[in-house]
Amino acid sequence: MRRLREKKDSRVDLDISPLIDVVFLLLIFFMVTTSFTKDMKLDLERPGAKSQIAAPAKALRVYIDQGERVYVDELPVKTWMLESRVREQLSGLADPTVLVVADRSIPAQTLIEVIDRCRLAGAAHVGVITQQEEG
């Protein structure tokens, strides 16, 4: 009597659900650890410039609105306190950079005073953020 051999199924099932779980965990990790640069919610009309370079993402931002009120990283600051607040924020940074985001309608005197106080506070680079003009 002849025994019949059972045919073995040569197909291998692969379960990819753990792989999908790991991919989603990595996605969540990268979303949480990524730092996003966002500007303050002030309604500013920035001046335009044709010669501009990209601003560094880790720079301290100083805002000047239409009413000539000054903000350092979204906190209102009096002009006479600006130098100490900027010095405090820049302490410990390897590249102390300050970006001034100003409204188009503010007087040049106010802008120059803010830039001067930022430089006196120890900022190595002070720039003004403008709106890119179409050319």
Order of alpha helices (4+ residues) and beta strands (2+ residues): alpha-beta-beta-beta-beta-alpha-beta-alpha-beta-beta
